[in-house]
Amino acid sequence: MTDTSLAGRILVVDDERNIRRTLRMVLEGEGATVLEASTGEEALAALEGAEPIEVVITDVMMPGISGLELLEKLAGAAGGTPDVPVILISGHATVDDAVKATRLGAFDFFEKPLARDRVIVSVRNALRQFASDAQTRKLRTRIRGEIIGESKPVASMLAQIAKVGSTKARVLVTGESGSGKELVARAIHEASDRRDAEFVKVNCAAIPRELIESELFGHERGAFTGATAQKKGLFEVASSGTIFLDEIGDMSLGAQAKVLRVLQSGELMRVGGNKLIEVDVRVLAATHRNLQEQVQAGEFREDLFFRLNVVPIRVPPLRDRVEDIPLLALHFIDVAAADNGVAPKRLSPAALDALRSHDWPGNIRELRNVIERMVILSDGDIELDDVPEEVQGASAEAAVGEDSLLDLNGAAVPEGMTLREFREAVERAFIRKRLIENDWNVSRTATSLGVERTHLHKKMKLLGIQRGS
């Protein structure tokens, strides 16, 4: 049976005492807890209280902070949409007021005199919306975990995790080494109803091929030399929870066949055993390899690939999310300082620019290691000189000079400059020259270069190109 009561905390904001009293009587009669405020200022103070307000009903026209201004403040504090549903009421509403209220994210807007039934229906729907949004916020907090970043690729990935987490679907996580595939798998587990059960990670590349079947499926006593006791496999350990098969592209074809049987039947047999064991386990897998190419080469079973690749999630490499480097760097500085008993340190703008300009082939793992090294070795705050030479590609470019890069004609290249550093420097100079020629119009420049506009934007971010630089 659906709950039709208005059990929730509702804030009524109106400078007319009779309106507040009428709304209180209607809402409390339906089971709500009602708080009152006669001004927008009082409302803001009430919203900062310890107990959360679940719905705000506010008059539009009030002395001091108006209802629209209150809505605008709440929308601004929440980053564009109020965290609490706001219902606006007015005795003198205009079309402009309604349009502005909608643009600011008002949940509902209606005129006085108030119709009792409409108030009840609107508040009930607003309470449901608040409960749904609160659940979504909890979910996002759980799945984010150590996934740090506000870039579009990360936001898109988190949205995928939120959608797939609560399902039973198998997920294949792909991405370069060090990009954070395990964090994504853990976030999916945390977003599921299995979060209180085991999350078991298996690094398929680290287990010798002759032992992987015993590790995954267990063995009976005497199954092979050294099997002195019965042992549960990791699939059994993970039953009711999640098993994460990391680097599954390195798994032998024999083990792949047995994993496929578990996925098909939900049953396994220990090595040396003759009894089928039922397991209830969600399977997540990850790889930095191209499994489709491995299938074509006969190195990976096609039927297993299709079983695992129900929902593919790609983890973006760090070079595709350069805008996240400042947040990641600050986080890793705090972690490294705490782990190593070092005083917190700041990162200079020049050092941060060097981190932004590096292409990070080792992705997040490489960035974390570099940050920890700088935290330990720097005498004070982290300056450009503390950044390892292999990360300071921009300094080598400065030694050559952008103009000369476009017309080297056999001129000497500074000693120690790597091919990657030279290539990036030439590319940076060439793109910058074309941008200047096109008066920094990105669309025209992309056309002249024969690339997509989005690709050029990514290149500009990666190479640190901006107008005036």
RODO-515356 format. One line per field, with one value per residue (C-alpha): residue number from 1; x, y, z. Coordinates in steps of 0.5 Angstrom, whole numbers, plus 500, padded with zeros to 3 digits. Last residue first. Layout:
# residues N
num	[NUM,...]
xx	[X,...]
yy	[Y,...]
zz	[Z,...]
# end
This chain:
# residues 469
num	[469,468,467,466,465,464,463,462,461,460,459,458,457,456,455,454,453,452,451,450,449,448,447,446,445,444,443,442,441,440,439,438,437,436,435,434,433,432,431,430,429,428,427,426,425,424,423,422,421,420,419,418,417,416,415,414,413,412,411,410,409,408,407,406,405,404,403,402,401,400,399,398,397,396,395,394,393,392,391,390,389,388,387,386,385,384,383,382,381,380,379,378,377,376,375,374,373,372,371,370,369,368,367,366,365,364,363,362,361,360,359,358,357,356,355,354,353,352,351,350,349,348,347,346,345,344,343,342,341,340,339,338,337,336,335,334,333,332,331,330,329,328,327,326,325,324,323,322,321,320,319,318,317,316,315,314,313,312,311,310,309,308,307,306,305,304,303,302,301,300,299,298,297,296,295,294,293,292,291,290,289,288,287,286,285,284,283,282,281,280,279,278,277,276,275,274,273,272,271,270,269,268,267,266,265,264,263,262,261,260,259,258,257,256,255,254,253,252,251,250,249,248,247,246,245,244,243,242,241,240,239,238,237,236,235,234,233,232,231,230,229,228,227,226,225,224,223,222,221,220,219,218,217,216,215,214,213,212,211,210,209,208,207,206,205,204,203,202,201,200,199,198,197,196,195,194,193,192,191,190,189,188,187,186,185,184,183,182,181,180,179,178,177,176,175,174,173,172,171,170,169,168,167,166,165,164,163,162,161,160,159,158,157,156,155,154,153,152,151,150,149,148,147,146,145,144,143,142,141,140,139,138,137,136,135,134,133,132,131,130,129,128,127,126,125,124,123,122,121,120,119,118,117,116,115,114,113,112,111,110,109,108,107,106,105,104,103,102,101,100,99,98,97,96,95,94,93,92,91,90,89,88,87,86,85,84,83,82,81,80,79,78,77,76,75,74,73,72,71,70,69,68,67,66,65,64,63,62,61,60,59,58,57,56,55,54,53,52,51,50,49,48,47,46,45,44,43,42,41,40,39,38,37,36,35,34,33,32,31,30,29,28,27,26,25,24,23,22,21,20,19,18,17,16,15,14,13,12,11,10,9,8,7,6,5,4,3,2,1]
xx	[600,596,590,591,595,597,599,594,589,590,590,583,580,583,580,573,574,575,581,583,588,585,578,580,583,576,573,578,578,584,585,585,593,594,590,595,601,599,598,605,608,605,606,613,614,610,615,621,619,617,623,627,631,638,642,638,637,642,640,638,633,630,624,618,622,626,619,617,624,629,630,623,621,626,623,616,618,619,616,622,626,623,619,623,626,619,617,614,613,619,625,623,625,619,613,616,617,610,607,611,608,601,602,605,599,594,597,603,604,603,603,606,604,599,605,609,604,603,610,610,604,607,604,603,606,603,608,611,610,610,603,600,605,603,596,596,600,596,589,593,595,589,585,590,591,583,583,588,582,584,592,590,587,579,576,572,566,563,556,555,562,563,559,561,568,567,563,569,574,581,588,585,588,581,579,585,584,577,580,584,588,588,584,578,573,567,563,557,557,552,555,553,558,558,561,567,573,580,580,574,567,563,556,553,551,553,558,561,562,565,570,572,573,577,581,583,584,589,588,592,586,583,587,583,578,573,569,563,559,554,559,566,570,566,569,576,577,576,581,581,588,595,595,602,602,596,588,591,586,580,582,579,575,579,586,586,584,590,595,598,598,602,598,600,597,590,590,584,580,575,569,566,559,556,556,552,546,550,553,559,561,561,565,570,570,572,577,580,580,584,588,595,595,590,583,577,572,568,561,557,549,546,543,544,551,550,546,551,557,555,554,561,564,560,563,570,570,567,572,570,576,577,575,577,570,566,561,559,558,554,550,548,547,542,538,538,535,530,528,527,523,518,517,516,511,507,508,505,499,497,498,493,488,488,487,491,488,493,497,502,509,512,519,523,529,532,530,523,522,525,519,514,516,516,509,507,505,501,498,504,506,513,515,522,525,531,538,537,539,545,551,547,549,547,540,539,541,536,530,531,532,525,522,524,530,528,520,516,513,514,511,515,514,520,521,525,528,534,535,541,539,542,535,532,537,536,528,529,533,527,522,516,519,515,517,512,512,508,502,497,493,500,500,493,494,501,499,493,497,503,498,494,501,503,510,511,516,513,519,517,520,517,511,506,502,500,504,503,500]
yy	[564,570,565,558,552,548,542,537,543,545,538,537,543,541,534,537,541,535,535,537,543,548,546,545,553,555,552,554,562,564,570,564,566,566,559,556,559,556,549,549,551,546,541,542,542,536,532,535,533,526,525,527,533,531,536,542,541,543,547,542,546,548,553,551,550,556,560,556,557,551,552,553,546,543,547,544,537,538,531,527,532,531,537,539,545,547,549,544,548,546,542,538,530,527,531,531,523,523,527,523,516,519,522,515,511,516,515,511,515,521,526,532,539,539,537,542,548,545,546,553,555,553,547,547,543,539,537,530,524,520,517,524,528,523,523,531,531,526,530,536,533,530,536,540,534,534,539,534,529,526,526,522,516,515,509,506,502,496,493,486,485,479,474,477,476,469,467,470,466,470,468,466,472,475,474,477,483,484,483,490,490,494,489,489,484,485,478,478,472,467,460,453,448,442,435,431,435,434,442,445,444,450,453,459,455,460,465,459,455,461,462,454,456,462,458,453,459,462,469,475,478,478,483,484,479,483,478,481,479,474,468,472,467,461,465,466,458,454,450,443,441,438,440,440,435,435,434,431,435,438,445,452,455,461,460,453,455,460,455,453,460,463,468,476,477,474,479,477,482,480,485,481,483,489,493,487,492,495,502,500,494,499,504,498,496,504,504,498,501,507,509,506,501,504,503,498,496,490,490,484,486,485,492,497,499,500,507,510,507,510,517,516,515,521,526,523,524,531,533,534,529,524,517,515,514,517,511,512,519,518,513,518,524,519,517,524,526,521,523,530,528,524,530,535,530,530,538,538,534,537,544,542,539,545,550,557,563,565,563,557,555,548,545,552,550,557,557,555,561,566,564,564,571,573,571,575,573,578,573,569,562,558,551,550,543,542,541,547,546,550,549,548,554,558,554,556,563,564,561,566,571,569,569,576,577,584,585,579,578,571,567,561,553,550,542,537,541,538,538,541,548,552,552,555,561,562,562,567,572,570,573,571,564,558,550,545,537,534,529,530,535,538,540,543,547,549,552,556,559,561,564,568,570,574,575,568,562,555,550,543,537,530,526,528,522,518,512,507,500]
zz	[452,451,448,451,449,455,451,453,454,447,444,448,444,438,438,440,434,429,425,418,421,417,419,427,426,423,429,434,432,435,430,425,423,431,432,426,430,436,433,430,436,440,435,435,442,443,438,441,448,445,442,448,449,453,449,446,438,433,427,421,418,425,422,426,432,431,433,439,443,443,451,452,449,454,460,457,458,466,467,466,470,476,479,485,481,479,487,492,499,503,503,497,497,501,498,491,491,493,488,483,485,485,478,476,479,476,469,467,460,464,458,462,461,467,472,469,470,477,478,476,480,486,490,497,503,509,514,513,517,511,510,512,507,502,503,503,497,493,494,492,486,484,485,480,475,474,468,465,464,457,459,465,461,461,464,459,462,458,460,458,456,461,457,450,452,455,448,444,448,449,445,438,435,433,440,443,438,441,448,447,453,459,462,467,470,474,476,481,485,488,488,487,489,484,487,484,487,484,483,486,482,480,479,477,471,465,469,473,466,463,469,467,460,461,466,460,456,460,464,461,458,465,468,474,475,481,485,488,494,496,494,494,498,494,487,491,491,498,500,502,506,504,497,496,490,487,488,495,499,495,491,490,484,483,486,484,477,477,480,473,470,475,479,478,471,473,479,483,487,492,494,500,502,505,498,495,494,489,489,493,488,482,486,488,480,478,484,481,474,476,470,472,466,460,460,460,465,463,467,469,470,477,477,483,480,473,473,478,475,468,472,475,468,465,471,470,462,463,468,476,479,484,484,491,494,488,489,496,495,489,492,498,493,489,496,498,491,491,498,496,490,494,499,493,490,497,497,491,492,499,496,490,495,499,494,496,494,492,486,484,483,483,484,483,479,478,470,473,478,473,468,473,475,468,467,473,480,484,490,490,492,490,492,493,493,497,494,490,483,480,484,491,494,487,487,495,494,487,491,497,491,488,495,497,501,505,505,502,495,492,498,500,501,502,503,506,511,515,522,525,522,517,513,519,518,511,512,518,512,507,512,516,518,520,521,520,521,517,518,514,519,520,513,512,519,518,511,514,520,515,510,517,519,512,511,508,509,510,512,511,515,513,514,509,509,502,504,498,500]
# end
